């Protein structure tokens, strides 16, 4: 036997026959590390590759260095593996075998590497007499595997975050296999789904199946590009429907006339919120069109009546601008609450905003009113305030206006009382404001309006059915 880094040592006969009779040059030629121990865990023999991997030469038959010749052995999680718990120790002590086990090795120079070990116990006729360990450096493979695992984890997280799942439809057995995310999207309790007539009818919305099968047929055409894309609704476990977008590519076999489809691989995404948003957007557009038409009709009516009542163009222009401005302020108030309604106190304050706030006394309980009520009453208050500014309590320096309201069963009662202004006399003709108060509100809401031109000041009582 040739001399080498390691020399032979005494051991049970069966082990000596299998190991010590080998030429060291043969062991040294192996591309993996080899280490053999006797029944007490004493190291009997190692090859050159083992010494190279460990970065050290172990001491043979040394009771202080049993089972393993490495400097330090750890689990892949970084936990220390004591010598008496290594795979070699477990093989010798309990007869366990290891194939493809991995551990982290720390060398004396600080280098860390991943070892893949194959350990087999050695027996004679009656007992365990030792074990042999063949190991190799798989650090690069381990790192590549870790990289792939991280990429897969990132992919899985992205799929969950984007509400997507993957699937593969195999034509030969008519089965589609879904990943975990796709199972949730499709409302499935297992990965495999049989695409027979009963299964499809139970899972997919009947209004969407024609489009789905048409897209499938188009994608499976051997003359096509194999692209598949469709949107459909699928039934969930609770019976509800979920909108999904599915797209994929067909896998073909063969070339030319022999080309045939064998599977479709793809992904699906939850479209339910997008579909709901699109539906809501459509409703909002229709509602906006309706409101715009109503607003234009209101502006047209205001303009027409203002021009008919005007005595000259400048006054008509000023009155029209003021009325449209009042309408715009009411619109702003409603927009702040997405046209769900408005607080009547805010409507009063916004309508009277251009007038002398210190000479207005406003009081009343909280009350939400509809958009139509808000617009009409805002215009009514604007006309009363405009008249008070021209001829009534707000036309001098001493007058004031009290605005009060209370609420009855489905009824709003609003009172406007002027005092301290110049003496009042009934107007010679009814203008836009009077017609709005006495006729317009009545037509719009079946309300009751009492307008009194008392010498001490104008009084107006409005009762509106809410």
Secondary structure, 3 states (H helix, E strand, C coil): CCCCCCCCCCCCHHHHHHHHCCCHHHHHHCCCEEEEEECCCEEEEECHHHHHHHCCCCCCCCCCCECCCCCEEECCCCCECCHHHCHHHHHHHHCCCEEEEEEEEECCCCCEEEEEEEEEEEECCCCEEEEEEEEEECHHHHHHHHHHHHHHHHHHHHHHHCCEEEEEEECCCCEEEECHHHHHHHCCCCCEEECCHHHHHHHECCCCHHHHHHHHHHHHCCCCCCEEEEEEEEECCCCCEEEEEEEEEEEEECCHHHCEEEEEEEEEEECHHHHHHHHHHHHHHHHHHHHHHHHHHHHHHHHHHHHHHCCCHHHHHHHHHHHHHHHHHHHHHHHHCCCCCEEHHHHHHHHCCCCCHHHEEEEECCCEECHHHHHHHHHHHHHHHHHHHHCCCCCCCCCEEEEEEEEECCEEEEEEEEECCCCCCCCCCCCHHHHHHHHHHHHHHCCEEEEEEECCEEEEEEEEEC
